[in-house]
Amino acid sequence: MIFSHILSGSILAGAGVGVFWHFFGRIALFNRLLWGFFLLTTSLAALIGVFNYTNNEALEPLHSSMIVLSDSLGVVCVVTAVYALLNQRILSLTTFVSTVLFGLFLFISLLLPNARVFTPIVPSLGILVLMLLAVFSLLQRNKRGLWVVLAAMLMGLATKAPLLDGFMHPTDFYHYTNALALWFFGKAAQRRMSH
């Protein structure tokens, strides 16, 4: 039983649910659903991880699959949701369905034995696209882009967690930086509601 992992995982799980509840409760339905898929798959992966760290090894395959789900479906959903947020678009049913289907296709593909090597590439590409969208919106003087840049930078930093082993356990560092990234995404959406 690793208490620090249980604590940091619980904070990440709570952050995903809290940010969704607090910042995305009043936006258009399909936009909200995409944010929900991103935030809640992250929370669910963290929550399953918490139970996994209480010496319940039987959950390891489920935990691994949930991480892949949040790194594929979750990342595809957040890229589309951020695009809609930065451009003040209300997503159509077609866009929503095609985003989810593409995310699920990626998820199923990454579960195939030959495709597992690509698993770390998908979130990295997603972070890169988020960064480009955010920088482009900053060039248009859209302040929401700054929050997205900060969130994307933290998501990128979280992937480098193994390199920071001396400072904090990589798992805890990953959980805390991702929790902060989720909060920054919420702040990006909050600006929209205050206008």
C-alpha positions in Angstrom: 0.0 0.0 0.0 1.5 3.3 -1.1 -0.1 6.1 0.8 1.4 9.0 -1.2 0.0 7.5 -4.5 -3.4 7.0 -2.9 -3.4 10.6 -1.8 -2.2 12.1 -5.1 -4.5 9.8 -7.1 -7.4 10.8 -5.0 -6.6 14.5 -5.6 -6.4 13.9 -9.4 -9.7 12.0 -9.4 -11.4 14.8 -7.3 -9.9 17.5 -9.5 -11.4 16.0 -12.7 -14.9 15.7 -11.1 -14.6 19.1 -9.4 -13.4 21.0 -12.4 -16.1 19.4 -14.6 -18.8 20.2 -12.0 -17.6 23.8 -11.3 -16.5 25.1 -14.7 -18.4 23.1 -17.3 -21.9 22.8 -15.9 -23.4 25.6 -18.0 -21.9 25.2 -21.4 -23.6 23.8 -24.5 -24.4 20.1 -24.3 -22.0 18.5 -26.8 -19.2 20.8 -25.7 -19.9 19.8 -22.1 -20.0 16.1 -23.0 -16.5 16.3 -24.7 -15.1 18.0 -21.6 -16.8 15.3 -19.5 -15.2 12.5 -21.5 -11.8 14.1 -21.0 -12.1 15.0 -17.3 -14.0 11.9 -16.2 -11.8 9.4 -18.0 -8.8 11.0 -16.3 -10.7 10.9 -12.9 -11.7 7.3 -13.4 -8.2 6.2 -14.4 -6.9 7.9 -11.2 -9.6 6.4 -9.0 -9.0 2.9 -10.3 -5.3 3.6 -9.7 -6.1 4.5 -6.1 -7.7 1.1 -5.5 -4.8 -0.5 -7.4 -2.3 1.1 -5.0 -4.1 -0.5 -2.0 -2.4 -3.8 -3.0 -5.3 -4.8 -5.3 -3.1 -6.1 -8.2 -6.2 -7.6 -9.9 -7.1 -4.0 -11.0 -3.8 -3.5 -12.8 -5.1 -4.5 -16.3 -8.2 -2.3 -15.9 -6.0 0.6 -14.6 -3.7 0.3 -17.7 -6.7 0.2 -20.1 -8.2 3.3 -18.4 -5.0 5.2 -18.8 -5.0 4.3 -22.5 -8.6 5.4 -22.7 -7.9 8.8 -21.2 -4.8 9.1 -23.4 -6.7 8.4 -26.6 -10.5 9.2 -26.3 -9.8 11.8 -23.6 -7.1 13.5 -25.6 -9.1 13.6 -28.8 -12.1 15.0 -26.9 -10.1 17.7 -25.1 -8.5 18.9 -28.4 -11.9 19.3 -30.0 -13.3 20.9 -26.8 -10.4 23.4 -26.6 -10.8 24.3 -30.3 -14.5 25.0 -29.7 -13.7 26.9 -26.5 -11.1 29.1 -28.0 -13.2 29.9 -31.1 -16.5 30.2 -29.2 -18.1 27.4 -31.2 -21.1 25.4 -30.2 -20.4 21.8 -31.4 -22.8 20.0 -33.6 -24.0 16.4 -33.1 -21.9 15.4 -36.2 -18.7 16.9 -34.7 -19.4 15.3 -31.3 -20.1 11.8 -32.7 -17.1 11.9 -35.1 -14.8 13.1 -32.3 -15.9 10.3 -30.0 -15.8 7.6 -32.7 -12.3 8.7 -33.7 -11.2 8.6 -30.0 -12.7 5.1 -29.6 -11.0 3.9 -32.8 -7.7 5.2 -31.4 -8.3 3.5 -28.1 -9.1 0.1 -29.7 -6.1 0.5 -32.0 -3.8 1.2 -29.1 -5.0 -2.0 -27.3 -3.7 -4.1 -30.2 -0.3 -5.7 -29.4 1.4 -4.3 -32.4 0.2 -0.7 -31.8 1.2 -0.5 -28.1 4.5 1.3 -29.0 2.4 4.2 -30.2 0.6 4.7 -26.9 2.9 7.5 -25.6 2.8 9.3 -29.0 -1.0 10.0 -29.0 -1.0 12.2 -25.8 2.2 14.0 -26.9 0.6 14.8 -30.3 -2.5 16.0 -28.5 -0.4 18.3 -26.2 1.3 19.7 -29.3 -2.0 20.4 -31.0 -3.4 22.0 -27.8 -0.3 24.2 -27.7 -0.6 25.3 -31.3 -4.3 26.1 -30.8 -3.5 28.1 -27.7 -0.6 30.0 -29.2 -2.7 30.8 -32.3 -5.5 32.2 -30.0 -3.0 34.2 -28.1 -1.8 35.8 -31.3 -5.5 36.9 -31.7 -5.4 38.4 -28.3 -7.6 35.7 -26.8 -6.7 35.5 -23.1 -8.2 32.1 -22.8 -5.3 30.8 -24.8 -2.9 31.5 -21.9 -4.7 29.1 -19.6 -4.6 26.4 -22.3 -0.9 27.0 -22.8 -0.3 26.5 -19.0 -2.5 23.4 -19.0 -0.7 21.9 -22.0 2.7 22.7 -20.5 1.8 20.9 -17.3 0.4 17.9 -19.2 3.7 17.8 -21.1 5.7 18.2 -17.9 3.7 15.3 -16.3 4.9 13.0 -19.1 8.5 13.8 -18.0 7.7 12.6 -14.4 10.2 9.7 -14.5 13.1 12.2 -15.0 12.2 14.0 -11.7 12.6 11.0 -9.4 14.9 12.7 -6.9 12.4 15.6 -6.3 9.2 13.6 -5.8 8.0 10.1 -6.7 7.1 10.1 -10.5 3.6 8.8 -9.9 2.8 11.5 -7.4 4.3 14.2 -9.6 2.3 13.0 -12.6 -1.0 13.1 -10.5 -0.3 16.6 -9.1 0.7 18.2 -12.3 -2.3 16.7 -14.2 -4.6 17.9 -11.4 -3.3 21.4 -11.8 -3.6 21.1 -15.6 -7.3 20.2 -15.3 -7.8 23.3 -13.1 -6.2 25.5 -15.7 -8.5 24.1 -18.4 -11.4 25.0 -16.1 -10.0 28.6 -15.8 -9.9 28.8 -19.6 -13.6 28.1 -19.7 -14.4 30.4 -16.8 -13.2 33.4 -18.8 -15.8 32.6 -21.4 -18.7 32.6 -18.9 -17.6 36.0 -17.4 -17.8 37.8 -20.7 
